[in-house]
Amino acid sequence: MKFQPDNNGYYGQFGGAFIPELLYPNVKELKDNYIQIINSSEFQEAYKDLLKHYVGRPSPLYHAKRLSEKYNTTVYLKREDLNHTGAHKVNNTIGQILIAKYLGKTKIIAETGAGQHGVATATVCALMGLECVVFMGETDIKRQAPNVARMKMLGARIIPATSGSKTLKDATNEAIRYWIQHPETYYLIGSVVGPHPYPDMVARLQAIISEEIKIQLKDQTGNENPDAIIACVGGGSNAAGAFYHYLNNDKVELIAVEAAGLGVNSGESAATSQLGEVGVIHGSKTILMQDDYGQIVEPYSISAGLDYPGVGPLHAFLHESKRAKFMNATDKEALQAAYELTKIEGIIPALETAHALAVLPKMDLSKYNTIVINLSGRGDKDLETYIQHLDK
Ligand SMILES: *Cc1c(COP(=O)(O)O)cnc(C)c1O
């Protein structure tokens, strides 16, 4: 199993667990138990039951006929935007909250950038009656007011991160610091990042996406294999889930799309695979954007969910091994793709998702009969940005 991590959490040279000694017992407890918990019939029953009745799964696999016509291929959209809370993130928070409960934890901490993971975490904490503390950069608290309000209404306590650029990476640093001081809490990480076993655990919890795609595509076309699957990559969790059951199937091309911001070489970008080098960030060895002194370079994207200076170790390995093809889309291209999908299919995608849609015009589509695009989230949260740019 080439794309499964080894015992120490390494995908090739990437991964591992670079953590302060005080966190060893916590991370070890999780590492020693997560696979057994996830594979237990008790967990599977509870997880699948909540995904069905609470989240609304299976999410539809929708044949986008007008989009297909425009690009002269067959495009299916995996509708993660229709999940409760509006994105794929809840698949992971449902899974981890159950794992936290199995481990006897009563208090949950999480980091959030745009607030999407914070909302998904606060939601499942409300569902389970667990205490929830969310770390969020002060800058992000100001620019993501609706999600801050949602989290508060859901009963979460929000702690502002006031160091550095006061954004996601600073919130993550604060969360880790708090975790060291309160090792009895469960740290619920929102993407396939962080120390082992988080990247593998989150990938397994998002794998429901490709599990369903296989069944639904077979149902609709007679073949479970598309020619390509396209997904946007911030940390990489929706892409990991959409790719998961196809990783060892060379017939299916995997296309990961990063945010190029104002352009890959503009200095205002988040295209980690193009700009990054090997280093350690938030507990794992991966590729990340850094300067000559190893200091993290501030990423930029119009989409808060893709505005992260690294990618998960699985994606670093998919890039290095060339199993996945890495493409990117600028702010402008993403906006155009969002307007296009809205006009011709009546679906307003999240800005993150719009980056995945934006590569269609850049591909030679004559090679592809069937393409699946993972529609990671809905665009309600981005309406203000969409309206601001509408006339430009
Ligand atoms: C958070 C988010 C992303 C980026 O996170 P990944 O871990 O890379 O999936 C993408 N799309 C949406 C809608 C999001 O909310």
The ligand as an ORCA input file, in Angstrom:
! r2SCAN-3c Opt
* xyz 0 1
  C     -11.655     24.321      4.339
  C     -12.118     24.172      2.958
  C     -11.239     23.738      1.927
  C      -9.774     23.503      2.135
  O      -9.429     22.508      3.045
  P      -8.896     21.080      2.593
  O      -8.439     20.458      3.859
  O      -7.793     21.293      1.616
  O     -10.033     20.374      1.971
  C     -11.771     23.543      0.662
  N     -13.081     23.779      0.393
  C     -13.924     24.217      1.349
  C     -15.343     24.468      0.982
  C     -13.479     24.424      2.656
  O     -14.337     24.859      3.591
*
